[in-house]
């Protein structure tokens, strides 16, 4: 498995068709969580601090995933369904043909940050 040193390296190694999605997602997360650092944990890029990851993202062969807290998914289930995206307990998958809306990225990221701060 490849070890990534930063977000740029991770995005560069992703399938070419997914790179624009990852680049946009990274920008949206930076805007939503300006006080968080870019981190690499478990060979996956994310935003958080040296001790925790608030949100993470990943690329697969044909889709991407945004990983947040369980509470963020639960609180935004209707928005995820309205965007016609698939969710797991802690993530949302999306693709070039069905990207994740910027406002949903921001809402999920901010909710995750709020949950981390409350715990």
VOMILO-375016 format. One record per residue: residue in three letters; x, y, z of N, C-alpha, C, O in turn. Coordinates in steps of 0.1 Angstrom, whole numbers, plus 5000, padded with zeros to 4 digits. Each point is the difference from the previous one (the first is absolute). Layout:
<nodes>
AlaXYZXYZXYZXYZ...
</nodes>
This chain:
<nodes>
Unk500849885000499250125000500950125000501050015007Unk498650094985500750134999499850085013498950015005Unk502250055000499950095011500150144994500850044992Unk498250055012499950134994500550105011499749995012Unk501150114983500550105009499150125002500150075010Unk499149954980499150125000498849984991499949904992Unk499250205008498849994992500350014985499449934992Unk501650155004500450014986500449864995499649964989Unk501249975018500549874996498849904999500049924990Unk499150095019498849915000499250024987499649914993Unk500150225005499250044988500749964987499449954991Unk501950075008500849974988499949854997500149964989Unk499849965022500049854998498649944997499949894997Unk499150205005498649954998499749984985500850064991Unk498249865005499649994986499850144994499450095007Unk501149934981499950134994498650065000499950125002Unk499149804995498750054999499450065014499150085000Unk501649875011499550045013500850125006499650065010Unk501549984984500850105005499350145001500250075010Unk499049974980499350135002499049995011499950115007Unk499549784996499149995011500750015013499550075009Unk501649874992500850005013500650145002500050055011Unk500450024978500550135002499050105004500250085009Unk498649914986498850085004499649975014499850095008Unk500249784996499649965013501050065010499650055011Unk501749944986501050055009499850155002500150055012Unk499650034978499850145001498850035008500050095009Unk498949834989498850025008500249985015499550075009Unk501349824994500349975014500950115006499850035012Unk501150024981500950115005499150125003500250075011Unk498849964981499150115002499149985012499850095008Unk499749794994499149965011500749995013499450035010Unk501949934990500749975012501450085000501049935000Unk498950204999501350074998501049995011501250024998Unk498349955014500949985012500649875001500949975008Unk498749934984500549875000501249984991500250074990Unk500749845014501249974992499749894990499149915002Unk501650094987500049894991500849895006501250025004Unk498249864997500749885006499949884991499150004991Unk501849915011499949874993499949895012501050005008Unk497949934992499949895010499549884993499150014992Unk501549885011499649874994500150014985499249944993Unk501850135002500350024986498850074993499849974988Unk499550115019498950074994500150155004500250035012Unk499550064979500050145004498850045008498949944999Unk501350165009498950055008500450145006501050054998Unk498149995011500250135007499749985014499149935004Unk501850125005499949985014501150065007500550114997Unk500049825013501250055008500949885001499849894994Unk501350135014501049895001499349885007500549894999Unk498550135009499449895008498749944993499649895004Unk499750184987498849954995499750054986500650094995Unk498649834998499550034987498550045001499249925004Unk500550204991498650055000499349944988498949955001Unk501750064987499549954988501149944992501250045001Unk498549864991501049944991499449984987498750004998Unk502149974992499549974987500949904993501249985004Unk498249954986500849904993499549984986498950044996Unk502049904996499749974986500049854998500949945006Unk498250014986500049864997500149994985500450104993Unk499349795001500249994985499050084992500450064990Unk498449955015499050084992499250105008499250074995Unk501149945018499350095008500950065012501149955002Unk498350155005500750065011499149985012498849984999Unk501850045013499350005012500450115009501250045001Unk497850025006500250105010499649935013498949955002Unk502050065008499849935013499950105011500950085003Unk498049915005499650095010499549925012500149885000Unk499450195010499449935012498749944996499350044991Unk500349865017498749944998498950105002499049994993Unk501250105017498950105002499850094988498950054998Unk502249984995499950094989499249934989499250074993Unk501049805005499349934990498550005004499150024992Unk500649955020498649995005499350134999498950014996Unk501850105007499450135000499750054986499250094998Unk501649864992499850044986499549904991500250004987Unk499249905018499549894992499150054988500149954989Unk499050145014499150054990500750074989499749984988Unk501450095015500850074990500749904992500250024988Unk500349885018500849904993499049934990500449974988Unk498549995017499049944991499650094989499849964988Unk499950175015499650094990501150024989499750024988Unk501649965016501150014990500149874992500949994991Unk498349915013500149874994501449935001500549944991Unk500050085022501349945003499749885010499049995006Unk502049924994500049895009500850035013501150055000Unk498349925011500750025013500149875008499249914999Unk501950085009500249905009499950065014499550125001Unk500849815010499950065013500950135002499650095007Unk501549914986501050115002500550064987501050075000Unk498349904988500650054988498950024989498949955001Unk501550134989499250024988500849984988501150054999Unk498449874992500849984988499450084988498850035000Unk502150014991499650084989500949974988501149955002Unk498650104986500749974988500050124991499350105002Unk501549904987499950114991498650024994499650114997Unk499749785001498650024994499050045011498950054996Unk501549945017499150045010500850065012500349935010Unk500250194988500950065010499250045013498850024999Unk502050005011499350045013499950165000501050064996Unk497949995007499850155000500950075010500249955011Unk500350164985500950085009499350035014500749985010Unk498150054989499350045013499849885009500050015012Unk499949874982499949885008501449965006500149965012Unk500950064981501449985005500250095012500449965011Unk499350174988500150095011499249975012500550005011Unk498349964987499149965011500549885007500050005013Unk500449904980500549885006501350025008500149965011Unk500850124983501250035007499850085013500649975010Unk498650134989499750095012499349925011500350025012Unk498849894984499349925010501049915007500049985012Unk500949964980501049915006500950075010500349955010Unk500150184986500950085009499250035013500649995010Unk498150044988499250035012499949885009500150015013Unk499849874982499949885008501349975007500049965011Unk501150064982501349985006500350095011500549965011Unk499150174988500250095010499149975013500450045011Unk498449904986499149975011500549885008499649995012Unk501249934982500449875007501250025009500449915006
</nodes>
